Structures are given as C-alpha cells and as structure tokens.
Amino acid sequence: MFAHLSALLGLVTAGWACFLGPLVIWLVKKDTMPFVDDQAKEALNFNITVMIAGAICWILVFVLIGFLLLWALAIVWIVFTIIAAIKANEGVAYRYPFALRLIK
C-alpha cells in the first residue's frame, strides 16, 4: 500500500519525483517480501509511464492540447494510485490498466 501511496509525493514535487517512493520501497523490500516486491514494481512501472506521458503532454503544450492532457493525466494518475493502494491494502495484487512493464 505504501509503495502506491508514496507516489503521491509527486504532488509535492510537481510530478517529477513520483517514482522515488516506489523505487525506495522496492529496493529495500524486494528480497524479503514477495507481495511488496510485486506491488512496488507495479507502482514504479506505472509512475515511470506517467512521467513519460507527462513529458509528451509538456511537448504538446505548444500545440495547446497539452494543457487538457496534463489535467486528464493528473486525474487518472491520482485515481489509479488510490485504487491500487486500496487493493494492495486488501491483499489483492493490482495491475494498472496502462503501464509499461519496464522493471520485471
């Protein structure tokens, strides 16, 4: 649960540090807790995907559609992060609907 919620640190840092919380939790607990390893990797992959999408949205700001896409991305990011934290708290392995599986 904390791996998912720690991504909300990105709200404080304007989005660029949203992957740091899941990364730290994954590096610390990956060898001792298999469920935390799985969910921290999932949170890390999703937040890296969101950062890539955010960078694309910033580029599209110059075409004026990026502002709308950034707001939509922020809402989707917050909603999916909260859903994932709730599911992880229940002990259910959550898979984000769109996430690049960069870390396996």
C-alpha positions in Angstrom: 0.0 0.0 0.0 2.8 2.4 0.9 4.5 1.8 -2.4 1.4 3.0 -4.2 0.7 5.9 -1.9 4.4 7.1 -1.8 4.0 8.0 -5.5 1.7 10.8 -4.3 5.0 12.5 -3.2 4.9 13.7 -6.8 2.1 16.1 -5.9 4.5 18.0 -3.7 7.4 18.0 -6.2 5.4 19.0 -9.3 5.3 15.4 -10.5 8.9 14.7 -11.2 9.6 12.6 -8.0 6.6 10.3 -8.3 8.8 7.3 -8.9 11.1 7.8 -5.9 8.8 6.4 -3.2 8.1 3.2 -5.0 11.7 2.8 -6.0 13.0 3.1 -2.4 10.4 0.7 -1.1 11.1 -1.8 -3.9 14.9 -1.6 -3.3 14.5 -2.1 0.4 11.9 -4.8 0.5 12.3 -6.7 -2.8 14.3 -9.6 -1.2 12.2 -10.1 1.9 8.6 -9.6 0.9 7.4 -11.0 -2.4 4.0 -9.2 -2.4 5.7 -5.8 -1.6 8.2 -6.6 -4.4 5.4 -7.2 -6.9 3.4 -4.2 -6.0 6.3 -1.8 -5.7 7.5 -2.8 -9.2 4.0 -2.3 -10.4 3.8 1.2 -8.9 7.3 2.0 -10.2 6.4 1.0 -13.7 3.1 2.9 -13.7 4.8 6.1 -12.4 7.6 5.8 -15.0 4.8 5.5 -17.6 3.1 8.6 -16.2 6.3 10.5 -16.3 6.8 9.6 -19.9 3.2 10.6 -20.7 3.7 13.9 -18.8 6.8 14.7 -20.9 4.8 14.2 -24.0 2.0 16.4 -22.7 4.5 19.1 -22.0 5.7 19.0 -25.6 2.1 19.2 -26.7 1.5 22.3 -24.6 2.9 24.2 -27.5 0.1 22.9 -29.7 -2.4 24.0 -26.9 -3.8 20.5 -26.4 -1.2 19.6 -23.8 -2.9 21.6 -21.0 -6.0 19.5 -21.2 -4.0 16.3 -21.5 -1.9 17.2 -18.4 -5.1 17.7 -16.3 -6.5 14.5 -17.6 -3.3 12.6 -16.9 -3.1 14.1 -13.4 -6.7 13.0 -12.6 -6.1 9.5 -14.0 -2.8 9.2 -12.1 -4.4 10.1 -8.7 -7.4 7.9 -9.2 -5.5 4.8 -10.2 -2.9 5.3 -7.5 -5.7 5.4 -4.8 -7.4 2.4 -6.3 -4.1 0.5 -6.3 -3.4 1.4 -2.7 -6.9 0.3 -1.6 -6.5 -3.1 -3.5 -3.0 -3.6 -2.0 -4.3 -2.9 1.5 -6.9 -5.7 0.9 -4.1 -8.0 -0.1 -5.0 -8.1 -3.8 -2.3 -7.7 -6.4 -3.3 -4.8 -8.5 -2.3 -4.3 -12.2 -2.6 -0.8 -13.6 -4.5 -0.8 -16.9 -1.8 1.0 -18.9 1.7 0.7 -17.7 4.9 -0.1 -19.5 6.5 -3.1 -17.8 10.0 -1.7 -17.8 11.1 -3.4 -14.5 10.3 -7.1 -14.3 
